Every structure is written in structure tokens, then in C-alpha cells.
Amino acid sequence: MERHGPAELVLAAAVARRHYLSGQSKIQIADELGLSRFKVARLIDFARDSGIVRIEIVADGELDLDRSAQLQECYGLRHAVVVDGGRLEPTALPEHLGAAAARLLSEVLTESDVLGLPWSRSVDTMTRALRDLPPVDVVQLSGAMEVLGHDSSAVDIVRRAARATGGGSTIFYAPLLLDDATGAAALRREPQVARALGQAERVTTAVMGIGAWGAGMSTIFDAVTPADRESTRELGVVGELAGVFFDATGALVEPPLSERIVTISPELLRGIREVVAIVSGAAKAEAVRAALAGGLVNAVVADAELCDELLRPA
């Protein structure tokens, strides 16, 4: 093993300081210290490899920048924002994820965009934190679910977002899930509903939650009968986005249950340029992987627990 004396160590530290802290190029350092460029390059490599220089990407508050960068690179995402839930009370995580998603929207939306929002608890939380958005129109993408302890409708979500943008809003009053396909089809034909869902063609950016097809991980799963759950699972469904189902490869699936849901069509979902998913919990990793593999989602706001599971080799 090559040994380095104190003079060499001090020189390596001096070179590294000039390079990393002062931003000097290798040529500048070589000229100032009377060294060859190759010697400077070797000293920088040695300083990094030996631990003289330690490079650390630190978190910005609850944001984990290192995990965010890894997740974005691993899946080729447009954007990835990871919140370190370990620093928070469990009940506070949804609020912080929503706030992170709101900040991301304020950064990426432009005046030429149209924002699409379905009913979702995570999306509802995000809209309460929206600030400083360009004047974009907001389009409702789905009906709403009644959930114990949660009183916001899809209309509330869209109107709140539109107040934050100062743009127009396209809304309709309908449940997300009906008892039968006939009733859902009749609702979709209602002029207000048909007009609103047709406006989804204009949407350039959408924010959604990802539901995994399991208990406590999808409001639709929790609302339907055991027979509906099983028949949907038998078709390979692992998750849903605003009531649009997909399998483990990310391919869209239309089980009989789809006929009872009032939401954006699978084709229109596919056509949205940027879909941001707000999602947490390692248990949802399979569904998230599938949505990413299928190109249904290309930006993610997630917690560290889910991020670590997504980065784990399959």
C-alpha cells in the first residue's frame, strides 16, 4: 500500500481546498503551485479517495436532497422530491408532503399550462399549501369519495387551487364510485360532467395520489366488496391513479369495476405531459414502480421510507 508523508497530505489538502472551496480549475492550481496538471488531478483524486475531502449532500429542512437526486436518476424522472419522514411526527407527514408538492408546482408551472386535479386526500392537502402560482386554469379530473374524517370534495379541491392561481376552474358534481355501471354511464353523459371530463384534453400537468390495490392503500379498494376486490386483482391490477387501473408492468387495465367510476379516461391520462404523484409508505412501492414503468407518472413527491424501497434492487 502506498504511504503518503505529511508534506504530501498537506499538499493534497491545499489543492483540494483550492479546487472544491475556491472553485479553481486544475490548470489554475497547477500554475499557482508550480505543479503539472496531472499531479494536481492525482492529488484531487487522492484527497477524495482517502477521506481528506468528504462530499456531503445535506438536507434542506425536511427535504432529503440526496435521496431526491438518487430517485430522479434511478427512474429518469422529470422531478423527484423526497421528504424525510423520520424527522416528523407520523401525523405530520401528509402535510409536509403536500407542502413539498405545492412548492414543486410553484416552480414548474408556467402560464401556458393547464392544471388537472382529481379527488385525493393527498391532493387536497397540497392545495391548502399552494402559493405563488401562475394564472393557470384548473380542471377537475374525477368525482369524489366520501371518507370518514375528510370533508373536502373534488369541487373544493379545484376551486381552492383556482383561487391560488387566479385562473378559471372547470368543475362537476359527481361521486367517484357508483353502485352500478348504468348509473355511472348516465352521470358521465350529463352535460356538466361530460364537458368537464372533455376539458382533460387541455391538461398539461396533473397531480395525483397513487392507490395500491390493498386494504388501507386505496379509497376505492376500501369502498368496494371483497368480490370486486378479488375480481379486479385477478386481472393483474396492482394500483390505480384517480380510478384508472394498471398492472405490474404499468399497462392500463379496465376491469368491470371501471364502468362504475366517474373519472378521466385512460387515454386522456396517457396524454398528460407531466403527472406528479404524491405518495408515501414502503407498502406502495410495487404500485409506484408499476406506474413509473408504464410512464403513467414522471414526477414523484414521496417520503424517505418509500424512496428507500424504490431504490432497493428488485
C-alpha atoms as a printed R data frame, in Angstrom:
    type eleno elety resid chain resno       x       y       z
1   ATOM     1    CA   MET     A     1   0.000   0.000   0.000
2   ATOM     2    CA   GLU     A     2   1.342   3.399  -0.979
3   ATOM     3    CA   ARG     A     3   2.171   5.607   2.014
4   ATOM     4    CA   HIS     A     4   1.951   9.374   1.941
5   ATOM     5    CA   GLY     A     5   4.038  11.570   4.209
6   ATOM     6    CA   PRO     A     6   2.746  14.706   5.932
7   ATOM     7    CA   ALA     A     7   4.036  17.046   3.228
8   ATOM     8    CA   GLU     A     8   2.101  15.145   0.576
9   ATOM     9    CA   LEU     A     9  -1.023  15.116   2.764
10  ATOM    10    CA   VAL     A    10  -0.813  18.863   3.363
11  ATOM    11    CA   LEU     A    11  -0.293  19.493  -0.348
12  ATOM    12    CA   ALA     A    12  -3.297  17.320  -1.206
13  ATOM    13    CA   ALA     A    13  -5.418  19.247   1.288
14  ATOM    14    CA   ALA     A    14  -4.266  22.586  -0.128
15  ATOM    15    CA   VAL     A    15  -5.014  21.522  -3.679
16  ATOM    16    CA   ALA     A    16  -8.417  20.151  -2.677
17  ATOM    17    CA   ARG     A    17  -9.307  23.353  -0.824
18  ATOM    18    CA   ARG     A    18  -8.475  25.474  -3.868
19  ATOM    19    CA   HIS     A    19 -10.433  23.170  -6.171
20  ATOM    20    CA   TYR     A    20 -13.564  22.475  -4.120
21  ATOM    21    CA   LEU     A    21 -13.890  25.591  -1.965
22  ATOM    22    CA   SER     A    22 -12.380  28.296  -4.162
23  ATOM    23    CA   GLY     A    23 -13.587  26.827  -7.442
24  ATOM    24    CA   GLN     A    24 -10.195  26.974  -9.128
25  ATOM    25    CA   SER     A    25  -9.550  24.824 -12.186
26  ATOM    26    CA   LYS     A    26  -6.781  22.242 -12.281
27  ATOM    27    CA   ILE     A    27  -4.820  24.466 -14.684
28  ATOM    28    CA   GLN     A    28  -5.046  27.459 -12.329
29  ATOM    29    CA   ILE     A    29  -3.877  25.373  -9.379
30  ATOM    30    CA   ALA     A    30  -1.020  23.885 -11.387
31  ATOM    31    CA   ASP     A    31   0.190  27.340 -12.448
32  ATOM    32    CA   GLU     A    32  -0.016  28.820  -8.949
33  ATOM    33    CA   LEU     A    33   1.668  25.900  -7.186
34  ATOM    34    CA   GLY     A    34   4.177  25.023  -9.899
35  ATOM    35    CA   LEU     A    35   2.775  21.540 -10.418
36  ATOM    36    CA   SER     A    36   1.788  19.627 -13.515
37  ATOM    37    CA   ARG     A    37  -1.909  19.323 -14.288
38  ATOM    38    CA   PHE     A    38  -1.583  15.553 -13.953
39  ATOM    39    CA   LYS     A    39  -0.088  15.911 -10.470
40  ATOM    40    CA   VAL     A    40  -2.951  18.219  -9.473
41  ATOM    41    CA   ALA     A    41  -5.512  15.730 -10.796
42  ATOM    42    CA   ARG     A    42  -3.860  12.875  -8.857
43  ATOM    43    CA   LEU     A    43  -3.819  14.942  -5.652
44  ATOM    44    CA   ILE     A    44  -7.520  15.799  -6.001
45  ATOM    45    CA   ASP     A    45  -8.379  12.140  -6.566
46  ATOM    46    CA   PHE     A    46  -6.230  11.123  -3.593
47  ATOM    47    CA   ALA     A    47  -7.821  13.753  -1.347
48  ATOM    48    CA   ARG     A    48 -11.285  12.489  -2.222
49  ATOM    49    CA   ASP     A    49 -10.487   8.771  -2.064
50  ATOM    50    CA   SER     A    50  -8.530   8.965   1.195
51  ATOM    51    CA   GLY     A    51 -11.166  10.934   3.083
52  ATOM    52    CA   ILE     A    52  -9.251  14.228   3.257
53  ATOM    53    CA   VAL     A    53 -12.222  15.569   1.302
54  ATOM    54    CA   ARG     A    54 -15.695  14.390   2.243
55  ATOM    55    CA   ILE     A    55 -18.546  15.443  -0.018
56  ATOM    56    CA   GLU     A    56 -21.919  15.520   1.696
57  ATOM    57    CA   ILE     A    57 -25.264  16.487   0.200
58  ATOM    58    CA   VAL     A    58 -27.231  17.902   3.115
59  ATOM    59    CA   ALA     A    59 -30.986  18.083   3.516
60  ATOM    60    CA   ASP     A    60 -32.892  21.322   3.092
61  ATOM    61    CA   GLY     A    61 -35.073  21.228   6.186
62  ATOM    62    CA   GLU     A    62 -37.176  18.083   5.870
63  ATOM    63    CA   LEU     A    63 -36.236  17.649   2.189
64  ATOM    64    CA   ASP     A    64 -33.695  14.896   1.568
65  ATOM    65    CA   LEU     A    65 -31.747  16.199  -1.405
66  ATOM    66    CA   ASP     A    66 -29.501  13.152  -1.749
67  ATOM    67    CA   ARG     A    67 -32.397  10.678  -1.877
68  ATOM    68    CA   SER     A    68 -34.271  13.014  -4.225
69  ATOM    69    CA   ALA     A    69 -31.350  13.088  -6.658
70  ATOM    70    CA   GLN     A    70 -30.903   9.302  -6.489
71  ATOM    71    CA   LEU     A    71 -34.589   8.640  -7.113
72  ATOM    72    CA   GLN     A    72 -34.722  11.056 -10.035
73  ATOM    73    CA   GLU     A    73 -31.674   9.475 -11.655
74  ATOM    74    CA   CYS     A    74 -32.735   5.881 -10.988
75  ATOM    75    CA   TYR     A    75 -36.111   6.229 -12.711
76  ATOM    76    CA   GLY     A    76 -35.354   9.025 -15.165
77  ATOM    77    CA   LEU     A    77 -37.961  11.292 -13.593
78  ATOM    78    CA   ARG     A    78 -38.648  14.891 -14.539
79  ATOM    79    CA   HIS     A    79 -38.731  15.721 -10.832
80  ATOM    80    CA   ALA     A    80 -38.298  13.829  -7.561
81  ATOM    81    CA   VAL     A    81 -38.778  15.369  -4.132
82  ATOM    82    CA   VAL     A    82 -38.220  13.217  -1.043
83  ATOM    83    CA   VAL     A    83 -39.359  14.284   2.411
84  ATOM    84    CA   ASP     A    84 -37.536  12.727   5.363
85  ATOM    85    CA   GLY     A    85 -40.496  11.449   7.347
86  ATOM    86    CA   GLY     A    86 -38.180  10.144  10.070
87  ATOM    87    CA   ARG     A    87 -37.740  13.710  11.263
88  ATOM    88    CA   LEU     A    88 -41.503  14.239  11.573
89  ATOM    89    CA   GLU     A    89 -44.399  13.017  13.643
90  ATOM    90    CA   PRO     A    90 -46.283  10.422  11.555
91  ATOM    91    CA   THR     A    91 -49.428  12.545  11.563
92  ATOM    92    CA   ALA     A    92 -47.457  15.492  10.166
93  ATOM    93    CA   LEU     A    93 -46.084  13.653   7.109
94  ATOM    94    CA   PRO     A    94 -49.090  14.206   4.779
95  ATOM    95    CA   GLU     A    95 -48.999  17.942   5.434
96  ATOM    96    CA   HIS     A    96 -45.272  18.129   4.670
97  ATOM    97    CA   LEU     A    97 -45.646  16.042   1.505
98  ATOM    98    CA   GLY     A    98 -48.447  18.328   0.393
99  ATOM    99    CA   ALA     A    99 -46.361  21.419   1.094
100 ATOM   100    CA   ALA     A   100 -43.428  19.961  -0.867
101 ATOM   101    CA   ALA     A   101 -45.706  19.203  -3.817
102 ATOM   102    CA   ALA     A   102 -47.126  22.734  -3.653
103 ATOM   103    CA   ARG     A   103 -43.631  24.220  -3.780
104 ATOM   104    CA   LEU     A   104 -42.761  21.986  -6.726
105 ATOM   105    CA   LEU     A   105 -45.844  23.168  -8.611
106 ATOM   106    CA   SER     A   106 -44.980  26.805  -7.977
107 ATOM   107    CA   GLU     A   107 -41.584  26.098  -9.525
108 ATOM   108    CA   VAL     A   108 -42.595  24.132 -12.618
109 ATOM   109    CA   LEU     A   109 -45.973  25.547 -13.713
110 ATOM   110    CA   THR     A   110 -45.969  28.200 -16.424
111 ATOM   111    CA   GLU     A   111 -48.723  30.449 -17.743
112 ATOM   112    CA   SER     A   112 -49.202  28.163 -20.746
113 ATOM   113    CA   ASP     A   113 -50.079  25.151 -18.562
114 ATOM   114    CA   VAL     A   114 -53.469  23.774 -17.552
115 ATOM   115    CA   LEU     A   115 -53.561  22.014 -14.175
116 ATOM   116    CA   GLY     A   116 -55.638  18.868 -13.663
117 ATOM   117    CA   LEU     A   117 -56.636  17.647 -10.198
118 ATOM   118    CA   PRO     A   118 -58.685  14.584  -9.187
119 ATOM   119    CA   TRP     A   119 -60.196  13.909  -5.798
120 ATOM   120    CA   SER     A   120 -57.455  12.662  -3.475
121 ATOM   121    CA   ARG     A   121 -56.623  13.228   0.161
122 ATOM   122    CA   SER     A   122 -53.007  13.967  -0.719
123 ATOM   123    CA   VAL     A   123 -54.018  16.412  -3.460
124 ATOM   124    CA   ASP     A   124 -56.465  18.098  -1.090
125 ATOM   125    CA   THR     A   125 -53.657  18.609   1.424
126 ATOM   126    CA   MET     A   126 -51.427  20.032  -1.302
127 ATOM   127    CA   THR     A   127 -53.992  22.604  -2.417
128 ATOM   128    CA   ARG     A   128 -54.129  24.037   1.099
129 ATOM   129    CA   ALA     A   129 -50.428  24.936   0.752
130 ATOM   130    CA   LEU     A   130 -50.481  26.401  -2.776
131 ATOM   131    CA   ARG     A   131 -48.813  29.795  -3.136
132 ATOM   132    CA   ASP     A   132 -47.301  31.928  -5.913
133 ATOM   133    CA   LEU     A   133 -48.707  30.074  -8.904
134 ATOM   134    CA   PRO     A   134 -49.035  31.483 -12.416
135 ATOM   135    CA   PRO     A   135 -52.595  32.255 -13.624
136 ATOM   136    CA   VAL     A   136 -53.404  28.796 -14.995
137 ATOM   137    CA   ASP     A   137 -56.814  27.173 -15.411
138 ATOM   138    CA   VAL     A   138 -57.651  24.195 -13.200
139 ATOM   139    CA   VAL     A   139 -59.677  21.201 -14.426
140 ATOM   140    CA   GLN     A   140 -61.394  18.572 -12.285
141 ATOM   141    CA   LEU     A   141 -60.402  15.055 -13.339
142 ATOM   142    CA   SER     A   142 -62.674  12.833 -11.243
143 ATOM   143    CA   GLY     A   143 -65.656  12.610  -8.985
144 ATOM   144    CA   ALA     A   144 -65.223  12.483  -5.207
145 ATOM   145    CA   MET     A   145 -65.301   9.871  -2.452
146 ATOM   146    CA   GLU     A   146 -66.807  10.249   0.980
147 ATOM   147    CA   VAL     A   147 -64.137   9.383   3.529
148 ATOM   148    CA   LEU     A   148 -64.619   9.457   7.284
149 ATOM   149    CA   GLY     A   149 -62.860  12.485   8.774
150 ATOM   150    CA   HIS     A   150 -62.289  14.087   5.375
151 ATOM   151    CA   ASP     A   151 -64.828  16.644   4.217
152 ATOM   152    CA   SER     A   152 -63.353  18.149   1.025
153 ATOM   153    CA   SER     A   153 -64.919  17.311  -2.324
154 ATOM   154    CA   ALA     A   154 -63.223  17.327  -5.714
155 ATOM   155    CA   VAL     A   155 -65.007  20.630  -6.380
156 ATOM   156    CA   ASP     A   156 -63.479  22.114  -3.212
157 ATOM   157    CA   ILE     A   157 -60.026  20.965  -4.306
158 ATOM   158    CA   VAL     A   158 -60.303  22.512  -7.775
159 ATOM   159    CA   ARG     A   159 -61.806  25.768  -6.543
160 ATOM   160    CA   ARG     A   160 -59.126  26.147  -3.876
161 ATOM   161    CA   ALA     A   161 -56.399  25.601  -6.468
162 ATOM   162    CA   ALA     A   162 -58.044  28.067  -8.861
163 ATOM   163    CA   ARG     A   163 -58.131  30.708  -6.120
164 ATOM   164    CA   ALA     A   164 -54.385  30.184  -5.715
165 ATOM   165    CA   THR     A   165 -53.744  30.557  -9.442
166 ATOM   166    CA   GLY     A   166 -56.293  33.235 -10.215
167 ATOM   167    CA   GLY     A   167 -57.261  31.208 -13.291
168 ATOM   168    CA   GLY     A   168 -60.535  29.630 -14.312
169 ATOM   169    CA   SER     A   169 -61.941  26.369 -12.969
170 ATOM   170    CA   THR     A   170 -63.849  23.530 -14.616
171 ATOM   171    CA   ILE     A   171 -65.861  21.510 -12.092
172 ATOM   172    CA   PHE     A   172 -68.652  18.956 -11.872
173 ATOM   173    CA   TYR     A   173 -70.652  17.384  -9.072
174 ATOM   174    CA   ALA     A   174 -70.476  13.592  -9.050
175 ATOM   175    CA   PRO     A   175 -69.255  10.738  -6.888
176 ATOM   176    CA   LEU     A   176 -66.133   8.877  -7.954
177 ATOM   177    CA   LEU     A   177 -67.671   5.443  -7.403
178 ATOM   178    CA   LEU     A   178 -71.282   4.409  -8.022
179 ATOM   179    CA   ASP     A   179 -73.153   1.241  -7.138
180 ATOM   180    CA   ASP     A   180 -73.760   0.228 -10.744
181 ATOM   181    CA   ALA     A   181 -72.404   0.826 -14.227
182 ATOM   182    CA   THR     A   182 -75.728   2.146 -15.551
183 ATOM   183    CA   GLY     A   183 -75.793   4.999 -13.052
184 ATOM   184    CA   ALA     A   184 -72.156   5.876 -13.744
185 ATOM   185    CA   ALA     A   185 -72.737   5.902 -17.507
186 ATOM   186    CA   ALA     A   186 -75.740   8.194 -17.076
187 ATOM   187    CA   LEU     A   187 -73.678  10.576 -14.954
188 ATOM   188    CA   ARG     A   188 -70.860  10.671 -17.485
189 ATOM   189    CA   ARG     A   189 -73.416  11.721 -20.110
190 ATOM   190    CA   GLU     A   190 -74.621  14.659 -18.011
191 ATOM   191    CA   PRO     A   191 -73.595  17.862 -19.863
192 ATOM   192    CA   GLN     A   192 -71.635  19.356 -16.948
193 ATOM   193    CA   VAL     A   193 -69.741  16.117 -16.311
194 ATOM   194    CA   ALA     A   194 -69.092  15.366 -19.985
195 ATOM   195    CA   ARG     A   195 -67.890  18.921 -20.604
196 ATOM   196    CA   ALA     A   196 -65.544  18.854 -17.606
197 ATOM   197    CA   LEU     A   197 -64.049  15.455 -18.398
198 ATOM   198    CA   GLY     A   198 -63.633  16.565 -22.011
199 ATOM   199    CA   GLN     A   199 -61.563  19.505 -20.789
200 ATOM   200    CA   ALA     A   200 -58.979  16.979 -19.591
201 ATOM   201    CA   GLU     A   201 -57.630  17.099 -23.146
202 ATOM   202    CA   ARG     A   202 -56.260  20.551 -22.293
203 ATOM   203    CA   VAL     A   203 -54.439  19.423 -19.150
204 ATOM   204    CA   THR     A   204 -50.647  19.608 -19.361
205 ATOM   205    CA   THR     A   205 -49.824  18.951 -15.692
206 ATOM   206    CA   ALA     A   206 -51.728  16.805 -13.196
207 ATOM   207    CA   VAL     A   207 -51.149  15.989  -9.544
208 ATOM   208    CA   MET     A   208 -52.490  12.688  -8.211
209 ATOM   209    CA   GLY     A   209 -52.168  10.177  -5.437
210 ATOM   210    CA   ILE     A   210 -51.296   6.569  -6.226
211 ATOM   211    CA   GLY     A   211 -53.541   3.926  -4.737
212 ATOM   212    CA   ALA     A   212 -52.103   0.438  -4.252
213 ATOM   213    CA   TRP     A   213 -54.619  -2.364  -4.633
214 ATOM   214    CA   GLY     A   214 -54.780  -3.392  -0.995
215 ATOM   215    CA   ALA     A   215 -56.528  -2.556   2.257
216 ATOM   216    CA   GLY     A   216 -55.860   0.943   3.545
217 ATOM   217    CA   MET     A   217 -53.919   1.922   0.427
218 ATOM   218    CA   SER     A   218 -56.737   2.845  -1.969
219 ATOM   219    CA   THR     A   219 -60.022   4.516  -1.083
220 ATOM   220    CA   ILE     A   220 -61.644   2.633  -3.965
221 ATOM   221    CA   PHE     A   221 -60.363  -0.735  -2.711
222 ATOM   222    CA   ASP     A   222 -61.669   0.036   0.767
223 ATOM   223    CA   ALA     A   223 -65.098   1.033  -0.594
224 ATOM   224    CA   VAL     A   224 -65.889  -1.988  -2.783
225 ATOM   225    CA   THR     A   225 -66.931  -5.534  -1.917
226 ATOM   226    CA   PRO     A   226 -64.495  -8.414  -1.388
227 ATOM   227    CA   ALA     A   227 -65.743  -9.897  -4.663
228 ATOM   228    CA   ASP     A   228 -64.940  -6.666  -6.530
229 ATOM   229    CA   ARG     A   229 -61.503  -6.548  -4.941
230 ATOM   230    CA   GLU     A   230 -60.687 -10.105  -5.917
231 ATOM   231    CA   SER     A   231 -62.039  -9.934  -9.471
232 ATOM   232    CA   THR     A   232 -60.023  -6.768 -10.054
233 ATOM   233    CA   ARG     A   233 -56.884  -8.339  -8.595
234 ATOM   234    CA   GLU     A   234 -57.343 -11.419 -10.794
235 ATOM   235    CA   LEU     A   235 -56.932  -9.146 -13.821
236 ATOM   236    CA   GLY     A   236 -53.464  -8.214 -12.574
237 ATOM   237    CA   VAL     A   237 -54.325  -4.823 -11.099
238 ATOM   238    CA   VAL     A   238 -51.734  -3.557  -8.604
239 ATOM   239    CA   GLY     A   239 -52.787   0.074  -8.358
240 ATOM   240    CA   GLU     A   240 -54.875   2.992  -9.557
241 ATOM   241    CA   LEU     A   241 -54.490   6.662 -10.383
242 ATOM   242    CA   ALA     A   242 -57.735   8.581  -9.840
243 ATOM   243    CA   GLY     A   243 -59.654   5.377 -10.508
244 ATOM   244    CA   VAL     A   244 -57.672   4.419 -13.626
245 ATOM   245    CA   PHE     A   245 -56.270   0.928 -13.038
246 ATOM   246    CA   PHE     A   246 -52.900  -0.524 -14.064
247 ATOM   247    CA   ASP     A   247 -50.987  -3.784 -13.709
248 ATOM   248    CA   ALA     A   248 -47.440  -4.569 -12.553
249 ATOM   249    CA   THR     A   249 -45.968  -3.539 -15.907
250 ATOM   250    CA   GLY     A   250 -47.779  -0.199 -15.889
251 ATOM   251    CA   ALA     A   251 -50.179  -1.298 -18.622
252 ATOM   252    CA   LEU     A   252 -53.672   0.144 -18.254
253 ATOM   253    CA   VAL     A   253 -56.377  -2.323 -17.240
254 ATOM   254    CA   GLU     A   254 -60.143  -1.783 -17.447
255 ATOM   255    CA   PRO     A   255 -61.844  -4.230 -15.076
256 ATOM   256    CA   PRO     A   256 -65.652  -4.276 -14.795
257 ATOM   257    CA   LEU     A   257 -65.248  -2.003 -11.769
258 ATOM   258    CA   SER     A   258 -64.060   0.775 -14.112
259 ATOM   259    CA   GLU     A   259 -67.582   1.063 -15.520
260 ATOM   260    CA   ARG     A   260 -68.794   2.276 -12.111
261 ATOM   261    CA   ILE     A   261 -66.177   5.032 -11.792
262 ATOM   262    CA   VAL     A   262 -66.537   8.653 -12.934
263 ATOM   263    CA   THR     A   263 -63.059   9.816 -13.846
264 ATOM   264    CA   ILE     A   264 -60.706  10.768 -16.655
265 ATOM   265    CA   SER     A   265 -60.377   8.165 -19.408
266 ATOM   266    CA   PRO     A   266 -57.233   6.021 -19.551
267 ATOM   267    CA   GLU     A   267 -56.425   7.521 -22.968
268 ATOM   268    CA   LEU     A   268 -56.580  11.086 -21.659
269 ATOM   269    CA   LEU     A   269 -54.471  10.150 -18.631
270 ATOM   270    CA   ARG     A   270 -51.837   8.804 -21.014
271 ATOM   271    CA   GLY     A   271 -51.868  12.103 -22.889
272 ATOM   272    CA   ILE     A   272 -50.994  14.350 -19.937
273 ATOM   273    CA   ARG     A   273 -47.449  15.620 -20.375
274 ATOM   274    CA   GLU     A   274 -46.490  15.745 -16.697
275 ATOM   275    CA   VAL     A   275 -48.111  13.709 -13.931
276 ATOM   276    CA   VAL     A   276 -46.872  14.348 -10.404
277 ATOM   277    CA   ALA     A   277 -47.652  11.642  -7.839
278 ATOM   278    CA   ILE     A   278 -47.803  12.358  -4.111
279 ATOM   279    CA   VAL     A   279 -47.288   9.048  -2.347
280 ATOM   280    CA   SER     A   280 -45.835   7.594   0.852
281 ATOM   281    CA   GLY     A   281 -45.162   4.302   2.568
282 ATOM   282    CA   ALA     A   282 -42.993   1.353   1.526
283 ATOM   283    CA   ALA     A   283 -46.111  -0.795   1.106
284 ATOM   284    CA   LYS     A   284 -46.990   1.180  -2.022
285 ATOM   285    CA   ALA     A   285 -43.640   0.501  -3.712
286 ATOM   286    CA   GLU     A   286 -44.975  -2.129  -6.127
287 ATOM   287    CA   ALA     A   287 -47.745   0.164  -7.344
288 ATOM   288    CA   VAL     A   288 -45.379   3.119  -7.690
289 ATOM   289    CA   ARG     A   289 -42.816   1.049  -9.607
290 ATOM   290    CA   ALA     A   290 -45.550  -0.081 -11.962
291 ATOM   291    CA   ALA     A   291 -46.830   3.457 -12.564
292 ATOM   292    CA   LEU     A   292 -43.281   4.599 -13.298
293 ATOM   293    CA   ALA     A   293 -42.552   1.629 -15.554
294 ATOM   294    CA   GLY     A   294 -45.680   2.349 -17.564
295 ATOM   295    CA   GLY     A   295 -44.879   6.028 -17.938
296 ATOM   296    CA   LEU     A   296 -48.109   6.955 -16.158
297 ATOM   297    CA   VAL     A   297 -46.170   9.137 -13.717
298 ATOM   298    CA   ASN     A   298 -42.996  11.112 -14.407
299 ATOM   299    CA   ALA     A   299 -42.587  13.146 -11.219
300 ATOM   300    CA   VAL     A   300 -42.807  11.959  -7.608
301 ATOM   301    CA   VAL     A   301 -43.157  13.574  -4.201
302 ATOM   302    CA   ALA     A   302 -42.513  10.801  -1.677
303 ATOM   303    CA   ASP     A   303 -41.300  10.026   1.819
304 ATOM   304    CA   ALA     A   304 -37.881   8.549   2.570
305 ATOM   305    CA   GLU     A   305 -39.302   5.144   3.513
306 ATOM   306    CA   LEU     A   306 -40.897   4.689   0.107
307 ATOM   307    CA   CYS     A   307 -37.853   6.141  -1.646
308 ATOM   308    CA   ASP     A   308 -35.539   3.617   0.006
309 ATOM   309    CA   GLU     A   309 -37.794   0.766  -1.086
310 ATOM   310    CA   LEU     A   310 -37.901   2.089  -4.655
311 ATOM   311    CA   LEU     A   311 -34.105   2.335  -4.741
312 ATOM   312    CA   ARG     A   312 -33.698  -1.220  -3.443
313 ATOM   313    CA   PRO     A   313 -32.772  -3.662  -6.242
314 ATOM   314    CA   ALA     A   314 -35.874  -5.571  -7.321
